[in-house]
Amino acid sequence: MFVAIMLRSAEITATITQAAKEAGFDLVGVAPAEDAPELEYFPRWIAEGHGGEMKYLEARDEQGRLKRASLAHAAPWARSIVVCAINYNAAQPYSTQATGDSKQERGWISRYAWGPQDYHDAVMLRLRQVEAAVREACGTDDLVTRCYVDTGPIVERVAAKYAGIGWIGKNTCIINQKVGSWIFLGVMLTSLDLQADLEPGLPAPDRCGSCTRCIDACPTDALIAPYQLDSNKCISYLTIEKRGAIPDELRSGMGRHIFGCDICQDVCPWNRKAPAANAAEFQPRPELVNPALDWLAEISAEEFRRTFRGSPVRRAKRAGLRRNAVIAMGNSGERNFLPLLDRLAADEDEVVRGSAEWAVKKLNSAG
């Protein structure tokens, strides 16, 4: 009986691998739905406030336990986790490679948001193909599955590590030896017990070694220690999740970032030869690569909706994007922004007004 179960499990795993390939994923693996040692740190991370204003990370079950601290709290029925990964890298320079005076007049949108479609939707469509293939292979109504792309009560990078997708780097990103770290993750929880199909040698070994380039390069010191991130200082958090005014002491470190930040990945040696993505959904829209700061600072509500329809940039909201662009202008050193900033210092949005006042002072103090 045990041998028969293992054979059946192997067949299903083979189906998953083939379906993931046909759906366009670059990597796929299976991990047991068990609590990994890395999750033991999560409750303390939350208690110390490192999650910032992202209250969804604090979701709890009926007993008041953090769901993300243990899959048993969120999905006690789950036995295995299927993790699929797809490359989204673009054949464009990294933020750390930008040169030339004109670049100072332009902002930086994280490369994952350059494409024409929100990655949540693009990855989920592919993940549903894998789910459908599994259900067809099992041929039973008893199977339970749940698919998530950054939306479920699960720490995806931990599952990805134990599925062999890669190791968790010192910048807290999943890094694959061949693909690098420019990858989106999609996870499928399943009631199938596929643990017998794990390959020897998993989880993936940590290959960061003594390198600390990501930690050294972070301009806001968000990486408070290897493998530990304080979201409150992270530029990605500040430009996307943070609402209202950004603390004065963090504004200068934001540089010209207006949505997300790629610095800790841009400097990672494992991304030096990262391949470019083939998926059409992740090909960059030229207008989103180094966009003009003055355009974004004054973008109208209608133009914001039209430009970022279907884009993850919508999460920052128009007010947040304008705030970020104004701060970037203050960091640019370009005094030709002063007339516009003077106007924005009288903007109807209180946060934009305050940010513009700060930017004017910074440019004037720079001489």
N, C-alpha and C positions, 0 to 999 in steps of 0.2 A: 504493500500500500504506500509506504513512504517513498519508494522508488518511483511509483506511478505519479505521485503528487509532484515530485521533483521534475519528472519529465514534462508533465503538464505545465508546470511553472516555467520551465525552460522554453517551451513553445510560446507561451504568452510573452515572455521577455523578448524573444526573437521577433514576435509580432510588433511589440512596442518599438524595438530598434528600427525595424523596417518602416513602420508608420512615421516615426519621427524623421527619418531620412526623406521619405516622400513628401512630408509636410514642409521640408526646407530647413529643419533644424541642423545645426552643425555638430551638436553634442547631445548625448542622452545617457542617462544612468538611472539606477534604481537604488534606493536606500531604505533601510528598515525604518518604520515609524516608531523609533525609540528616542528617548531623550538623550541628546548628545551632551558631553561635558561643557561645551561652549554655552549652552543655555543656562547653566547655573549662574552665570554672570548677569543675565538679563534683569532679574528683579532688582539687583543692586544698582544697575545702570539706570533703571527707571526711577528708583528711590532717590538717587543723587541728582535727578533732574536733567540728565544728559539727553533726554528725548525732546527737550524744549516744549513747544506748544503742540506737538504731534500727539494729541490725546488718544488717537486711534491705536497707538502702540500700547496703551494702558487698558485695552479691552479685557474684561474679566468674565469668568463663568459665574454660574449661580452661587458658587461657594466663595466668590470673591477672589479667585486665583487668576493670575495673569495668564491669558490664553497662550501668548507667545512664549511663555516660559516652559511650556510642556504641551506637546501635541495631544497627550492624553487628556488634558483639560479641554481642548477645543474639539477634538475629533477622536473620541475613545474607540470608535469602530475601525479606524485606519490601521492597516497592517504594513503598508508599503508606500513609499513616495517615489513617483516617477518625476525626474527632473530633466527638462529639455532646455537647451541653450542655443541661442542664435547670435551670430556676429552682427554688430551694427556699425563697425568702424567705417569711416569714410576716407577716401583718398584726398584728404585736405591737410594742410599744416596743423600742428597742435597749437594750443594757446601759448605755449612757452616758446614757440618758434616764430611768433609774429614779430615782424620788424618793419621799420619805416615810420616816418612821422605821421603819415595818414592813418596808421592803425590806432593812434591815440584818439582819433575822433570817432572810433568805432567800438562797439561793444562785443562781448563774447557770449554767445548762447552755446550751452553744452552740446556737444556733437550728437548726443542721443536724441536731441529735439530738432534736428535739422530736417528730418524727413517730412513727407506730405501726410503721414498718418500717425496717430498716437500709437506708440509701441504697445500699450496695453491691449488695444484692439487687434493690432497686427499679430502679436504673439498669441493672443487668445484664440483667434481663428485657426491658427496652426495647431494649437494644443487640443482644440476640439476634434481635429482630424485624428489625432492620436487616441483620444478618448473613444471616439466612434469605432476605431479599429479594435481596441481592447474589448469593447462591449460585444462587437460582432464575433470576436474570437472566443469569448467566454460563453456566449449564447445562454445567459441566465439572467433572470430578473432580480436575483439576489445580490448582484454586484452593486456596490456603492462607490461612487467616484465624485470628487469635487476638484474643479480646476481653478487655479489662481495665477494672476500675474500682478504681483505687488498688492494684492487686495485681500489676502487671506490671513488668518491668525497663525502664521508660520514664518520663521526666520529663514528665508529662502537660501541665503548663502550657506547656512549650516547644513541644510539638506543637500545642497549642491556639493559640498565638500565630501559628505559621506556617500554620495552617488558617484564620486570620482570625476566630477566635472572639472574640478581644480582645487586649489588650496585658498584659504582666506588670507589675503595679504595683510601687511602691516597697515595698509590704508583701509582695511576692512572690506575691500572688494574681492570678489572671486577672480582668481588668476589661473588661466590655463596655459600650460607650457608652450603650446603651439599657436593658440588663438590670441592669447593675451587676456586683457580684462574688459575689452569692449564687447560685452555679451549681455543680452537680455535673458532672464530666467523665467521659465514657466513651470509650475509644479502641478502635479495631479496626485491627490491623495486617493488611495484605493483600498478597499477591504480585502484585496487579494494578498496573500502571503507570498511575496516574491523574494524573500530574504535569502533563499538558498542559491539565488543566481548572482549574488555579489561576487565580483572578481577578487582574486587574491591581491593584497597590497593596498586595498582601499582602507581608509580614505587617502586621497592624494597627498603625497608628501609636501611639506612646506619648503619651498625653494627660494624664499626671500633671503635666507642666510643672514649676513651681517649688514645688508643694505638698509639704509634709513633715508633714502632720497625723498620718498613721499613725505615723511615726517619733517625733514629739513626744509622742504619746499613750501609747505603750507603757510601762507602769509598771515593767517589768523590763529595759528597754533591750535587748530581743531583736533589734531591727532595728539591727544594728551599723553599717549604712551603707545608703544607698538600694539596694534590690534585693538586700540581703544579710541573711540571718537566721541567728542562732545559736540552734539548737534548744534548747541547754542552758538558755537563759534564757526561752524561749517558754512562756507560761502554758498553751497548748494541749498542748505536749509534757510539761510538768511534771504536769498533771492527768490526762493520758491514758497517755502512754508511759513516764514515769518510774516505776520501781519503787523501793520502799524509802523512806527518809527524803528529804525535800526540803531542800536546803541552806538554812540559817537566813537567809542574806542575801537570799533570793528570796521568802521566805514573805510578808512584808508587802506586796510588790508584787502578790501574787496576788489581793488583795482578797477578794471573795465568789465567785470563780470555782471551780466544783467539777468541771466537765467542759468542757474547751475554753475558748476565749476569742474574742470577737467585736470587741474594741475597735478594732483596726486597720481593720476593715471598717465598724464603726459610725460612725467619724468621717470616712470617705471621702466626699467630696462627690458622687462618682458613684453613691452609694447613697441619696442624699436622696429620689429619686423612683423607687427600684427597685420594680417591680411585685411584687405578691404572687403566690405560686405557686397554680396551679389543681389540681395533682396531689394526689389523695387521700392518697397515701403520705407527703406532706410537710406535711400539716395538723397543727398542734400539738396535743399532748395537754395539756390544761390543767394537770395535776398536775406537768408537767415544766417549765413556765414559772415561774421564780422559786420553786422548791421550798423547803420549810422545812428549814433546816439541822439542827435537832435530829432531825427524822425521818431524814434521811440518815446522820447520825452514828451512829444506833443501829439502822439497818436490819438486819434479820435476813437470814440466807442465803436462806431461803425467799422472803421478800418481795423481796429483790433479784432473784432469778430470775424471780419472777412479774411484777414491775414492768417489768423491762428485757429481758424475753424478746423477741428479735428487734430489739433496739435497739443502736445503736453504743456506747451507754454501757457495755455489757458489757466493752468492751475495757479500761476502767480497772480492772475487777475490783472486787468488793465492798470489799476492803481499801483500794484506792486511793481509792474514792469516799468512804469513811469518813474516811480521812486528810485528804482535801481539804476535807470539810465541817468537820472540827475546826479546820483552819487558818483557814477562812473565819469561824468563830465567833470566833477570836482576833482577826481583823481587823475584826470587826463593831462593836466598842466597846460591845456589849450585855452588861452585867454580869450580867444574868439568866441568861446561859449558864453562869455559874461553877459552880453545883451539878452540872450535867451534866458539865462539863469535869473537875471534881474526881473524879467517878466514872470517867470515861474515862481519867484518869491512872493508873488501876489496871487498865485493859483487858488482856485476854489477848494482844492484838496489840501487839508491841513498838513498831511505827511509830506506831500510834494513840496509845499511851501517851506517847511522846516528843512527838508533835504536841500532845497535850492539855496536857502540862506547859508547852510553849512558849506555848500559847494562854492559859493561866491567868496566866502571868507578864506577858504583853502586856496583858491586860485589867486586871490589878492595877496595872501601871505607868501605865496611862492614867488611873487614878483613878476 
